[in-house]
Amino acid sequence: MKKTIIALSAIATIGTSSFAANVSTADMMKQIEALKAQIEALENKLGATETTTKANKESLEKMMNSDSITVNDARFKKLEKKVDNIGKTATDAKIQSGGDNLKWDVDFRTQVDNIQYKHVSGKKSKNNALMTNRLWLGMAYQADTNSIFYGTLSYNKAFGDTANHSQSNTNPGYADFDWVTNENATDNSVKVKEAYWLYTNDSFLGNKDVSWTASVGRRPSTDGLGINLRADQKRKSPLSHTVNVEFDGASARFNLDKVTGIEGMWFKLCAGRGLTNAKQRFTMDGTDYSDDDTLNDNVDMLGFIFVPWDNGQYSVHTNYARAWNLIGYTGSQLQTYQSNMAAATSYSDMMNARAGLSFNDVGDMDLATIMFKAEGIGDGISDFLDDTTFFASYAMSVTHPTALGMLGTTDSKVGQSFWIGLNMPCPLDPDKARIGIEWNHGTKYWRSMTYGEDTYAGSKIAARGDAWEIYRNQKLTDALEFGLSYLYIDYDYTGSNSFFGAEGTPYDIDSAQAAASDAVKSAQDIKAYIRYRF
């Protein structure tokens, strides 16, 4: 009886004009909202039936028997169909809520770093106040229920110009290399940091127990799991113990927890290209974009991320990758360069010395990581431990050199690294501030691909030696954050932040070779920043 009266009243309110062929979606949405309000009012009225007067009851019965209303199943089905169509239209409108516009977010950081280096000879190099601005403009657009576009434009620059008018300092360095183009303080241009599409589906080849995603483009491959805690942001794709560089490639993730019955299990296949061998357009011989046998081969990477278990609090993460045709300098190139630089008496002499350096294909490398992470220690021991994150990670690198040699030798070498960290609520302001402490150690032949780490004193994860870091992140408003960090790196061997050739040779820091180049023995970076995000 109650449902009948509500339905009849709803139909009487809408009237036959609601179903006219020319009614607009906007008008229909307004009528539906009015319908909801009247149904709610009728439900409230019927809930008080016991106190309803006889006259009111007769009025309701009269409305039921009104000749102006014809009630049948076809009418109800037509109403249901119309409501369903409007629901679909509303979903489409929600997906494209900004019309054809991208949705933007902003991450703007102003930072000052006090950087100090101590050399083997005891000499010190420093910058007491390196001031930088970094801007990330994030964008996203969902064209349909299964596909999303993501992108990030980046600007990272030191204040003003520099004394030599070149913040890249490229020859013979790596500052302008594509892997780190947005992590180095270069010029005032805006570059593409990320640009990729993401496809999602709840079933794979008809198997509803396996949901999956696929993605192609300039992937989110910096600030992955581990380093994201210090950076105070959501993790990106790879484990940052071995890979933390910008990369162009593809990935496909498969969620396996339902099909295996193991909590949180998933597997992701990743592939990418870090360097492309191709001639330029409009070559004199007409072979545009063909392979150039005089230059380096393609630098490719293939690997996977596998999470065998994740119950929401405790989880295990693994990562493996093989990189081919990695680049570096030969020993003879470096010797010639060093001799020519020592004998240089003019700027042109220095430029000629640098011109003799060119990258070579020095070999391949395997990288592997396993990490344990706990988001909350114990169960209800204390609020502090419940909100504490702990992780411990082990990583390994294995070189496969060509005849030119990798890391100063033609033998395959194994490097290892250990990394532990805690991220905790700050006791002084546990609701708005977090503190952290991290330590990592790398062995003699340890070589990571972490050139994109967010630091101006060299990658701490790449250190062949020990690195300590403590930090504090404080939320000032919903959008504004203040951070402090202290990083100290104590090197046991040279070459921690170099590429893969002879420049990465690990000489003992107390050796004659290290003394000859007056290598950096230790580094520290004290930084403070203000960060605005919305």
C-alpha positions in Angstrom: 0.0 0.0 0.0 2.8 2.4 1.0 4.9 1.8 -2.1 1.8 2.1 -4.3 0.9 5.5 -2.9 4.4 6.8 -3.3 4.7 5.6 -6.9 1.3 7.0 -7.8 2.2 10.4 -6.2 5.5 10.4 -8.1 3.8 9.8 -11.4 1.2 12.4 -10.7 3.9 14.9 -10.0 5.9 14.3 -13.1 3.0 14.2 -15.4 2.8 13.1 -19.0 5.0 16.0 -20.1 8.1 14.4 -18.4 8.2 11.8 -21.1 7.9 14.1 -24.1 10.5 13.3 -26.7 12.0 16.7 -26.6 12.6 16.9 -22.9 16.2 17.8 -22.1 18.5 15.9 -19.8 18.8 18.9 -17.6 15.0 19.2 -17.2 14.8 15.5 -16.5 17.4 15.7 -13.8 15.5 18.6 -12.2 12.3 16.5 -12.2 14.1 13.5 -10.8 15.4 15.7 -7.9 11.9 17.0 -7.3 10.6 13.4 -7.4 13.1 12.4 -4.7 12.0 15.2 -2.4 8.3 14.4 -2.8 8.9 10.7 -2.2 10.8 11.5 1.0 7.9 13.8 2.1 5.3 11.1 1.4 7.4 8.5 3.3 7.5 10.8 6.3 3.8 11.4 6.0 2.9 7.7 5.7 5.2 7.0 8.7 2.7 8.9 10.8 -0.4 7.0 9.5 -1.8 6.4 13.0 -2.2 10.1 13.5 -3.5 10.8 10.1 -7.1 12.1 10.1 -9.9 10.4 8.3 -10.1 13.2 5.9 -6.4 12.9 4.9 -6.9 9.1 4.4 -9.9 9.8 2.2 -7.9 12.4 0.3 -5.1 9.8 -0.4 -7.6 7.2 -1.5 -9.3 9.7 -3.8 -5.9 10.5 -5.3 -5.4 6.8 -5.9 -8.8 6.5 -7.7 -8.3 9.6 -9.7 -9.4 9.2 -13.3 -6.6 11.4 -14.5 -4.0 8.8 -13.6 -3.6 5.6 -15.4 -1.2 3.1 -13.6 0.2 0.1 -15.4 3.4 -1.9 -15.6 4.3 -0.3 -19.0 4.2 3.1 -17.4 6.5 2.0 -14.5 8.9 0.3 -17.0 9.1 3.5 -19.0 9.9 5.5 -15.9 12.6 3.0 -14.8 14.2 3.1 -18.3 14.2 6.9 -18.3 15.8 7.0 -14.9 18.4 4.5 -16.0 19.3 6.5 -19.0 19.6 9.6 -16.9 21.9 7.7 -14.6 24.2 6.8 -17.5 24.2 10.4 -18.6 25.1 11.5 -15.1 28.0 9.0 -15.0 29.3 10.3 -18.3 29.0 13.9 -17.1 30.9 13.0 -13.9 33.7 11.4 -16.0 34.0 14.5 -18.1 33.0 16.9 -15.3 35.4 19.5 -16.7 34.0 19.3 -20.2 37.0 18.6 -22.4 39.5 20.1 -19.9 42.3 18.5 -18.0 42.2 18.4 -14.3 45.3 20.1 -12.8 47.1 19.9 -9.5 50.1 21.9 -8.3 53.2 21.0 -6.3 55.5 24.0 -5.8 58.6 23.9 -3.6 61.1 26.6 -2.6 64.2 25.1 -1.0 67.5 26.1 0.4 70.4 23.6 0.8 73.6 24.0 2.7 76.0 21.6 0.9 79.5 20.7 2.3 82.0 18.3 0.7 85.2 17.1 2.3 88.0 15.8 0.0 90.7 13.3 0.6 93.3 16.0 0.9 91.2 17.8 3.6 90.1 20.5 1.2 86.5 21.5 1.4 84.0 22.5 -1.2 80.7 24.1 -0.3 77.6 26.1 -1.1 76.2 27.7 2.0 72.9 28.5 0.4 71.8 26.9 -2.8 68.3 28.2 -3.4 65.9 26.5 -5.8 62.4 26.6 -7.0 60.7 23.4 -8.2 57.3 23.3 -9.8 55.3 20.2 -10.8 52.1 20.7 -12.8 50.1 17.5 -12.6 47.3 16.8 -15.1 44.8 14.1 -15.5 41.8 13.3 -17.7 39.4 10.3 -17.7 37.7 10.0 -21.1 35.8 6.8 -20.2 35.5 4.3 -17.4 38.5 2.3 -18.4 41.2 4.8 -19.5 42.9 7.8 -17.9 45.6 10.1 -19.0 48.2 11.4 -16.5 51.0 13.9 -17.0 53.4 16.1 -15.1 55.2 19.2 -16.3 58.3 20.1 -14.4 60.4 23.2 -13.7 63.5 23.0 -11.5 65.9 25.9 -11.3 68.3 27.7 -9.0 67.6 31.3 -8.2 68.6 33.7 -11.0 71.3 32.9 -13.5 74.6 31.3 -12.6 78.1 32.7 -12.8 79.0 30.6 -15.9 75.4 31.1 -17.4 75.1 27.3 -17.7 73.3 25.4 -14.9 73.6 22.2 -16.8 77.4 22.0 -16.4 77.2 19.2 -18.9 80.6 18.7 -20.4 81.8 16.1 -19.4 79.0 15.4 -16.9 75.5 13.9 -17.0 73.4 16.8 -15.8 71.4 17.1 -19.0 70.9 13.4 -19.5 67.3 12.4 -20.1 67.1 10.3 -17.0 67.5 13.2 -14.7 66.3 16.2 -16.7 63.7 17.2 -14.1 65.8 16.4 -11.0 68.6 18.8 -11.7 68.5 22.5 -11.2 69.0 23.6 -14.8 67.3 26.4 -16.7 63.9 28.0 -16.6 62.2 25.8 -19.2 59.3 23.6 -18.4 59.9 20.0 -19.3 57.7 16.9 -19.5 58.4 14.7 -16.5 55.5 12.2 -17.0 53.0 11.6 -19.8 51.2 8.3 -20.0 47.8 6.7 -20.4 46.5 4.0 -18.0 44.0 1.4 -19.0 42.1 -0.5 -16.2 39.8 -3.5 -16.3 38.2 -5.7 -13.7 38.7 -8.9 -15.6 41.5 -10.3 -17.7 40.5 -12.4 -20.7 37.1 -13.1 -19.1 38.6 -14.1 -15.7 36.9 -11.8 -13.2 39.3 -13.0 -10.5 42.2 -11.1 -12.1 41.9 -7.3 -12.4 44.6 -5.6 -14.4 46.1 -2.4 -15.8 48.3 -1.4 -18.7 50.2 1.8 -19.4 52.5 3.3 -22.0 54.4 6.6 -22.1 56.8 8.5 -20.0 56.2 6.5 -16.9 56.2 7.6 -13.2 59.5 6.0 -12.3 61.1 8.4 -9.8 60.3 8.5 -6.0 59.3 4.9 -5.7 58.7 2.8 -2.6 61.2 3.7 0.1 62.3 7.1 -0.9 58.7 8.3 -1.1 58.5 8.4 2.7 61.2 11.0 3.0 59.7 12.9 0.0 56.3 12.8 1.6 54.4 11.7 -1.4 52.6 8.6 -2.8 55.0 6.0 -4.2 55.7 5.7 -7.9 56.2 2.5 -9.8 59.7 0.9 -9.2 61.4 0.2 -5.9 63.7 3.1 -5.4 66.6 1.1 -3.9 67.7 0.1 -7.5 65.7 2.3 -10.0 65.0 6.0 -9.5 65.3 7.7 -12.9 62.9 9.1 -15.5 62.1 6.5 -18.2 60.0 6.0 -21.3 58.3 2.6 -21.4 55.3 0.4 -20.7 53.9 -1.6 -17.9 51.1 -4.2 -17.2 50.0 -5.1 -13.7 47.9 -8.1 -12.7 46.2 -8.4 -9.3 46.5 -12.0 -8.2 45.1 -12.1 -4.7 41.7 -13.5 -5.7 42.9 -16.2 -8.0 45.7 -17.3 -5.5 43.9 -16.6 -2.2 47.0 -14.8 -1.0 46.4 -11.3 0.4 47.5 -8.4 -1.7 49.5 -10.4 -4.3 50.2 -8.7 -7.6 52.7 -8.8 -10.5 53.8 -6.0 -12.8 55.8 -6.4 -16.0 57.9 -3.3 -16.9 59.8 -2.4 -20.0 61.5 0.8 -21.2 64.1 2.5 -23.4 66.6 4.8 -21.8 68.5 5.8 -25.0 67.4 5.6 -28.7 69.9 5.0 -31.5 68.6 6.8 -34.6 69.9 9.3 -37.1 68.4 12.7 -37.1 65.8 13.9 -39.7 67.0 15.4 -43.0 70.3 13.5 -43.0 72.5 14.0 -46.1 72.2 10.4 -47.2 68.4 10.4 -46.9 68.3 7.7 -44.2 66.3 9.6 -41.6 65.9 7.8 -38.2 67.7 4.7 -39.3 70.3 3.1 -36.9 73.5 4.9 -36.6 76.4 2.4 -36.4 78.8 5.1 -35.2 76.8 5.8 -32.0 75.7 3.8 -28.9 73.1 1.1 -29.2 69.7 1.4 -27.7 69.7 1.2 -23.9 66.8 -1.0 -23.0 65.4 -2.3 -19.7 63.1 -5.2 -18.9 61.9 -6.3 -15.5 59.1 -7.0 -13.1 57.8 -5.9 -9.7 56.2 -8.8 -7.6 54.4 -8.4 -4.3 53.9 -11.9 -2.9 52.0 -10.7 0.1 50.4 -7.5 1.4 47.8 -7.6 4.2 47.5 -3.9 4.5 49.9 -3.7 7.4 52.8 -6.0 6.6 54.0 -6.5 3.0 56.9 -7.9 1.0 58.0 -6.2 -2.3 60.5 -7.5 -4.9 61.9 -6.0 -8.0 64.2 -7.4 -10.8 65.5 -5.6 -13.9 68.0 -6.3 -16.7 69.5 -3.3 -18.5 71.3 -3.7 -21.8 74.0 -1.6 -23.5 74.8 0.7 -20.6 77.1 3.6 -21.3 80.3 5.0 -19.9 83.8 6.1 -20.6 86.8 3.9 -21.2 90.0 4.1 -19.0 92.1 5.4 -21.9 89.5 8.2 -22.6 89.7 9.3 -19.0 93.5 9.2 -18.9 93.7 11.3 -22.0 91.1 13.8 -20.7 92.9 14.2 -17.3 96.3 14.7 -19.0 94.9 17.3 -21.4 93.1 19.1 -18.7 96.2 19.2 -16.5 98.1 20.8 -19.5 95.4 23.2 -20.5 96.4 26.9 -20.5 93.2 28.3 -22.1 89.5 27.8 -22.3 89.8 26.3 -25.8 92.3 23.8 -24.5 89.8 22.7 -21.9 87.0 22.4 -24.6 89.3 20.3 -26.8 90.0 18.0 -23.8 86.3 17.5 -23.2 85.6 16.8 -26.8 87.6 13.6 -26.5 85.0 12.1 -24.2 82.2 10.2 -25.7 79.9 7.5 -24.3 80.6 3.8 -25.1 78.6 0.6 -24.8 80.3 -0.9 -21.8 77.9 -3.8 -20.9 74.7 -5.0 -19.3 73.6 -5.2 -15.7 71.1 -7.0 -13.4 69.4 -5.3 -10.5 67.3 -6.9 -7.8 65.6 -5.8 -4.6 63.6 -7.3 -1.8 61.9 -5.1 0.8 59.8 -5.7 3.9 57.5 -2.9 5.0 55.3 -2.5 8.1 52.7 0.2 8.2 52.1 0.1 11.9 54.2 -1.9 14.4 52.2 -4.4 16.4 48.5 -4.2 17.0 47.2 -1.6 19.4 50.4 -1.4 21.5 50.2 2.4 21.2 48.9 5.1 18.9 52.5 6.0 18.1 53.5 2.5 17.0 50.2 2.1 15.1 51.1 5.2 13.0 54.8 4.2 12.5 56.1 2.9 9.2 59.3 0.7 9.1 61.0 -0.8 6.1 64.1 -2.9 5.5 65.5 -3.4 2.0 68.3 -5.5 0.4 69.5 -4.9 -3.2 72.1 -6.4 -5.5 73.7 -5.3 -8.7 75.6 -7.7 -11.1 77.7 -6.3 -14.0 78.2 -8.1 -17.4 80.9 -6.0 -19.1 82.0 -5.9 -22.7 85.7 -5.9 -23.6 85.8 -2.2 -22.7 85.0 -3.0 -19.1 82.5 -1.8 -16.5 83.4 -0.1 -13.3 87.1 -0.4 -14.1 87.2 -4.1 -14.9 86.3 -6.6 -17.5 85.2 -9.1 -14.8 81.6 -9.5 -13.7 81.2 -7.9 -10.3 78.5 -8.1 -7.6 77.5 -5.1 -5.5 75.2 -5.1 -2.5 73.3 -2.5 -0.6 71.3 -2.4 2.7 68.7 0.2 3.6 66.5 0.6 6.7 64.2 3.4 7.7 61.5 4.6 10.1 58.8 7.2 9.4 56.9 8.2 12.6 54.5 10.8 13.9 56.4 13.7 15.6 55.9 13.5 19.4 55.6 17.3 19.5 52.7 17.5 17.0 51.7 13.9 16.0 48.7 15.0 14.0 50.5 17.4 11.7 54.2 16.5 11.6 56.2 13.4 10.9 59.9 12.6 11.5 62.1 9.9 9.9 65.5 8.4 10.1 67.2 6.2 7.5 70.5 4.5 7.1 72.0 2.7 4.0 75.3 1.0 3.2 76.7 0.1 -0.2 79.7 -2.3 -0.9 82.6 -1.7 -3.2 81.0 -2.6 -6.6 77.4 -1.5 -5.7 75.9 0.3 -8.6 72.3 1.5 -8.6 70.3 3.5 -11.2 69.2 6.2 -8.7 70.5 9.3 -10.5 67.1 10.9 -10.3 67.0 10.9 -6.5 65.8 14.2 -5.1 69.0 15.4 -3.6 71.7 18.0 -4.6 74.6 16.3 -2.8 74.5 13.0 -4.8 72.3 10.0 -4.5 72.6 8.6 -1.0 71.2 5.2 -2.2 74.2 5.0 -4.6 76.7 5.5 -1.9 79.6 3.0 -1.6 79.9 3.5 2.1 77.4 4.7 4.7 74.7 7.3 4.6 72.5 8.7 7.4 69.5 10.9 7.0 67.0 12.5 9.5 64.1 14.6 8.4 60.9 16.3 9.7 57.9 17.3 7.6 55.3 19.7 9.1 51.9 20.4 7.8 51.2 24.1 8.2 47.8 24.3 6.4 45.9 22.0 4.2 48.1 23.0 1.3 51.3 24.3 2.9 54.1 22.2 4.3 57.5 22.9 5.9 60.3 20.4 5.9 63.8 20.0 7.3 66.4 17.3 6.5 70.0 16.5 7.3 72.0 14.0 5.1 75.5 12.8 5.7 77.4 10.4 3.3 80.7 8.8 4.3 82.3 7.2 1.2 84.5 4.1 1.4 85.2 4.0 -2.3 85.2 6.5 -5.2 82.7 6.5 -8.2 79.4 6.3 -6.3 77.5 8.7 -8.5 79.2 7.9 -11.9 77.9 6.0 -14.8 78.9 2.5 -15.7 82.4 2.8 -17.3 85.8 3.5 -15.9 84.5 6.7 -14.3 82.7 4.4 -11.8 85.9 2.5 -10.8 85.7 1.9 -7.0 89.1 3.0 -5.6 89.5 2.8 -1.9 89.0 6.2 -0.5 92.4 6.0 1.3 94.3 4.8 -1.9 96.8 6.7 -4.0 94.3 6.8 -6.9 91.7 8.6 -4.7 94.4 11.0 -3.5 95.5 11.7 -7.0 92.0 12.9 -8.0 91.4 14.4 -4.5 88.1 12.5 -4.4 85.2 13.5 -2.2 85.5 11.6 1.1 82.3 12.8 2.7 79.3 15.0 1.9 76.5 16.6 3.8 73.3 18.4 2.9 71.2 20.4 5.3 68.0 21.5 3.6 64.8 23.4 4.5 61.8 23.9 2.2 58.3 25.3 2.0 56.0 23.3 -0.3 52.6 24.2 -1.6 50.3 21.5 -2.9 46.7 21.5 -4.0 
